Amino acid sequence: MAEKDFGQEKYDALADELQALRAFLNAILNSDYYGIANYEPIRQQGEVVDFRIKFTNAEIPGNFGKKIEDVLHKTCREVYPGIFENGVFEKLKATLESGQPDMYEISVPVGRKIMWLTAAIEKVNDSVTVTSKNITSEKEAALHLEKMNELLAKKEALLEQKNIRLQSQNDELASFNYIASHDLQEPLRKIRMFASRIVESEDGNLKDSSLAHFENINSTAERMQNLINDLLSYSAMDSENLTMEKTDLNVILHDVVASVEDMVAIRNATIETIVLPTINGIPQQLQQLFSNIIINALKYSKKDINAEIKMTCEQVALKGRKFYKIAISDNGIGFEPQYKDRIFEVFQRLHGKKEYGGTGVGLAICKKIMQFHNGFISADAKPDEGAVFSLFFPIV
């Protein structure tokens, strides 16, 4: 009786183990990650002409919008006719006949889309088992990455070409700067010199109209020289190898005000200064910045009213960043509000050359200086009511 009980227990244990193995096998076969199918050959006169689907899980027919019952026990020619055109049938046949396993990757049209599969073929007795995986998403990502890399390579090549052209243009600009600094300046200097000599040597012999012509020649040549110098200053800013340093703007402002004392006296002007912050900046450029704006305010002052230049400074927040806002206002002739952006472009003049001097480059230089300091400049004005130039320096 005891032996019988022991045998029964052993039998039950083996049955449980078999049941567990069956469950494990079913879990593998019915995986929705891998497709598994078994195909038995159909022969005619000893030649394999097709395969019958002996077993399949849902993954393989599911890739083609089918169910297991739609394909089981049917032939591949009925269900998957494409394998006779894309070379898969020959692979199945070769593995069956040679016993050598095979692996492949293939693209299959499904409707208007392309599906990518990777598969392995094994011979099992007189049949073949195919294990496949749908790798469409991975393949599309890889193809997209490949296209992006190709596009990046093309952009890098294009950038290299642009860099070469830019270097060539920089060389040409350096050559132009040299010509402008020497060859163009010399004729203008001589024109002014010879015009002055003629006026001096013919003192008393020239008509008033002739003197006016010589004065125009001299002022035109001087204006041309100033324009060349301003253009050289503007173009040289990109090539200057200057570094940021702690800069006290009060020192900068003091030097600028001292340098324009003559203009202040001529226009009976007043400049109200305030305490300014210390920032990271380039002293040479900051001095030119404040000088250009203050000289601009003096230059475009009204003839019948004493010029007044006032300054304010405050901290402001713009687009999540903090800035020192330094505003420089005047009571000059102002300008139309629609020109508040245009005045920062090179050669943009809003007033006559004879009545007001300048080359139309000064404010463009101011804009570039503020860009170098990771800030910006803006302007507001009304005709005959003065102008306000605001400098925004980032607070580090």
JOHUJO-V390410 format. One record per pair of residues at least 12 apart in sequence whose ideal C-beta (glycine too) atoms are under 10 Angstrom apart, sorted by the first residue. I is the first residue (numbers start at 1). J is the second residue. Records with the same first field share a line. If there is no record, write none. Layout:
# JOHUJO-V390410
I = J, J
This chain:
# JOHUJO-V390410
26 = 57
28 = 57, 131
29 = 55, 56, 57, 58, 59
30 = 57, 58, 59, 68
31 = 57, 58, 59, 131, 133
32 = 57, 58, 59, 62, 134
33 = 59, 133, 134
34 = 57, 59, 60, 119, 120, 131, 132, 133, 134
35 = 56, 57, 58, 59, 60, 61, 62, 63, 117, 119, 130, 131, 132, 133, 134
36 = 55, 56, 57, 59, 60, 129, 130, 131, 132
37 = 51, 53, 54, 55, 56, 57, 59, 60, 61, 68, 71, 72, 76, 80, 119, 128, 129, 130, 131, 132
38 = 51, 52, 53, 54, 55, 56, 122, 124, 125, 127, 128, 129, 130
39 = 51, 52, 53, 54, 55, 56, 75, 76, 80, 83, 92, 96, 121, 124, 127, 128, 129, 130
40 = 52, 53, 54, 55, 96, 124, 125, 126, 127, 128
41 = 92, 93, 96, 97, 126, 127, 128
42 = 75, 76, 77
43 = 126
47 = 93
48 = 89, 92, 93, 94, 96, 97
49 = 75, 77, 84, 89, 93
50 = 75, 76, 77, 78, 83, 84, 89, 92, 93
51 = 75, 76, 77, 79, 80, 83, 89, 92, 93, 96, 127, 128, 130
52 = 72, 73, 74, 75, 76, 77, 78, 79, 127
53 = 68, 71, 72, 73, 74, 75, 76, 78, 79, 80
54 = 72, 73, 124, 127, 128, 129
55 = 68, 72, 73, 127, 129
56 = 68, 71, 72, 73, 79, 130
59 = 131, 132, 133, 134
60 = 79, 80, 117, 119, 130, 131, 132, 134
61 = 79, 80
62 = 134
63 = 108, 110, 115, 117, 132, 134, 136
64 = 79, 80, 82, 108, 110, 111, 115
65 = 110, 111
66 = 79, 80
76 = 88, 89, 92
77 = 89
80 = 108
82 = 106, 108, 109, 110
83 = 106, 108
86 = 104, 106, 107, 108, 109
87 = 104, 106
88 = 102, 104, 106, 108, 117, 119, 121, 130
90 = 102
91 = 103, 104, 106, 119, 121, 128, 130
92 = 119, 121, 123, 127, 128, 130
93 = 128
94 = 121, 128
95 = 120, 121, 122, 123, 128, 129, 130
96 = 121, 123, 124, 126, 127, 128
97 = 123
98 = 123
99 = 122, 123
100 = 121, 122, 123
101 = 120, 121, 122, 123, 128, 129
102 = 119, 120, 121, 122, 123, 128, 130
103 = 118, 119, 120, 121, 131
104 = 117, 118, 119, 120, 121, 132
105 = 117, 118, 119, 133, 135, 139
106 = 118, 119, 132
107 = 136, 139
108 = 134, 136
110 = 136
113 = 136, 140
114 = 136, 139, 140, 143
115 = 134, 135, 136, 139
116 = 133, 134, 135, 136, 137, 138, 139, 140, 142, 143
117 = 130, 132, 133, 134, 135, 136, 139
118 = 131, 132, 133, 134, 135, 138, 139
119 = 131, 132, 133
120 = 132, 133
170 = 238, 239
173 = 235, 236, 238, 239
174 = 235, 236, 239
176 = 231, 232, 235
177 = 228, 231, 232, 235, 236, 239
179 = 228
180 = 227, 228, 229, 231, 232, 235
181 = 228, 229, 232, 236
184 = 224, 225, 228
185 = 224, 225, 228, 229, 232
187 = 221, 224
188 = 220, 221, 222, 223, 224, 225, 228
189 = 221, 225
190 = 221
191 = 217, 218, 220, 221, 222, 224, 225
192 = 217, 218, 219, 220, 221, 222, 224, 225
193 = 218, 221
194 = 214, 217
195 = 213, 214, 215, 216, 217, 218, 220, 221
196 = 214, 217, 218
198 = 210, 214, 217
199 = 211, 214, 215, 217, 218
202 = 214
216 = 354
219 = 353, 354, 357
220 = 353
222 = 357
223 = 353, 354, 357, 358, 359
224 = 359
225 = 359
226 = 357, 358, 359, 361
227 = 347, 358, 359, 360, 361
228 = 359
229 = 359, 361
230 = 292, 346, 347, 358, 359, 360, 361, 362, 364, 365
231 = 346, 347, 359, 361, 364
232 = 361
233 = 288, 361, 362, 365
234 = 346, 359, 361, 362, 364, 365, 368
237 = 282, 285, 288, 365, 368, 369, 371, 372
238 = 368, 372
240 = 282, 284, 285, 372
242 = 281, 282, 283, 284, 285, 372
243 = 280, 282
244 = 279, 280, 281, 282, 283, 372, 373, 374, 396
245 = 279, 280, 281, 282, 283
246 = 278, 279, 280, 281, 283
247 = 277, 278, 279, 280, 281, 282, 283, 285, 286, 287, 373
248 = 276, 277, 278, 279, 281, 283, 286
249 = 275, 276, 277, 278, 279, 281, 283, 286, 287, 289, 290, 313, 324, 326, 391, 393
250 = 273, 274, 275, 276, 277, 278
251 = 276, 278, 283, 286, 287
252 = 276, 279, 281, 283, 284, 285, 286, 287, 288, 289, 290, 291
253 = 271, 273, 274, 275, 276, 286, 287, 290, 291, 294, 311, 326, 328
254 = 273, 276
255 = 283, 287, 290, 291
256 = 271, 273, 286, 287, 288, 289, 290, 291, 292, 293, 294, 295
257 = 271, 273, 290, 291, 294, 309
259 = 287, 290, 291, 294, 295
260 = 290, 291, 294, 295, 297, 298, 309
263 = 294, 295, 297, 298, 299, 301, 307
264 = 294, 298, 307, 309
266 = 298, 307
267 = 297, 298, 299, 301, 302, 303, 305, 306, 307, 332
268 = 301, 305, 306, 307
269 = 294, 297, 298, 301, 306, 307, 308, 309, 330, 331
270 = 306, 307, 308, 309, 310
271 = 294, 297, 298, 307, 308, 309, 310, 311, 328, 330
272 = 308, 309, 310, 311, 312, 329
273 = 309, 310, 311
274 = 310, 311, 312, 313, 326
275 = 311, 313
276 = 290, 311, 313, 324, 326, 393
277 = 313, 315, 324, 326, 393, 395
278 = 324
279 = 324, 326, 373, 375, 393, 394, 395, 396
280 = 373, 374, 393, 394, 396
281 = 369, 372, 373, 375, 393
282 = 369, 372, 373
284 = 369
285 = 365, 366, 368, 369, 370, 372, 373
286 = 369, 370, 372, 373, 391, 393
287 = 369
288 = 362, 365, 366, 369
289 = 362, 365, 366, 367, 368, 369, 370, 372, 373, 377, 389, 391
290 = 311, 326, 328, 366, 369, 391
291 = 362, 366
292 = 358, 361, 362, 363, 364, 365, 366, 369, 389
293 = 309, 311, 326, 328, 330, 362, 363, 366, 377, 379, 387, 389, 391
294 = 309, 311, 328, 330, 389
295 = 357, 358, 362
296 = 309, 328, 330, 332, 343, 356, 358, 362, 363, 366, 387, 389
297 = 309, 310, 328, 329, 330, 331, 332, 386, 387, 388, 389
298 = 330, 332
299 = 332, 333, 351, 356, 357, 358, 362
300 = 330, 332, 333, 334, 335, 350, 351, 355, 356, 357, 358, 381, 386, 387
301 = 330, 331, 332, 333, 356, 386
302 = 330, 331, 332, 333, 334, 384, 386
303 = 333, 355
305 = 331, 332
306 = 331
307 = 330, 331, 332, 386
308 = 329, 330, 331, 332, 386
309 = 328, 329, 330, 331, 332, 386
310 = 327, 328, 329, 330, 331, 386, 388
311 = 326, 327, 328, 329
312 = 325, 326, 327, 328, 329, 388, 390
313 = 325, 326, 327, 391, 393
314 = 326, 327
315 = 395
316 = 390, 392, 395
317 = 395
318 = 376, 392, 394
321 = 374, 375, 392, 394, 395
322 = 394, 395, 396
323 = 374, 375, 376, 390, 391, 392, 393, 394, 395
324 = 375, 391, 392, 393, 394, 395
325 = 375, 378, 390, 391, 392, 393
326 = 375, 377, 389, 390, 391, 392, 393
327 = 378, 380, 388, 389, 390, 391, 392
328 = 387, 388, 389, 390, 391
329 = 380, 381, 386, 387, 388, 389, 390
330 = 381, 386, 387, 388, 389
331 = 384, 385, 386, 387
332 = 381, 384, 385, 386, 387
333 = 350, 351, 355, 356, 381, 383, 384, 385, 386, 387
334 = 350, 380, 381, 382, 383, 384, 385, 386, 387, 388
335 = 350, 351, 379, 380, 381, 382, 383, 384, 385, 386, 387
336 = 350, 381, 382, 383
337 = 379, 380, 381, 382, 383
339 = 379, 381
340 = 378, 379, 380, 381, 387, 388, 389
341 = 367, 378, 379
342 = 363, 379
343 = 360, 362, 363, 364, 366, 367, 379, 381, 387, 389
344 = 362, 363, 364, 365, 366, 367, 368, 370, 376, 377, 378, 379, 389
345 = 360, 361, 363, 364, 367
346 = 359, 360, 361, 363, 364, 365, 367, 368
347 = 359, 360, 361, 364
348 = 360, 361, 363, 364
349 = 361
350 = 381, 383
363 = 377, 379, 389
366 = 379, 389, 391
369 = 391
370 = 391, 392, 393
373 = 391, 392, 393, 394
374 = 392, 393, 394, 396
375 = 391, 392, 393, 394
376 = 390, 391, 392, 393, 394
377 = 389, 390, 391, 392
378 = 390, 391, 392
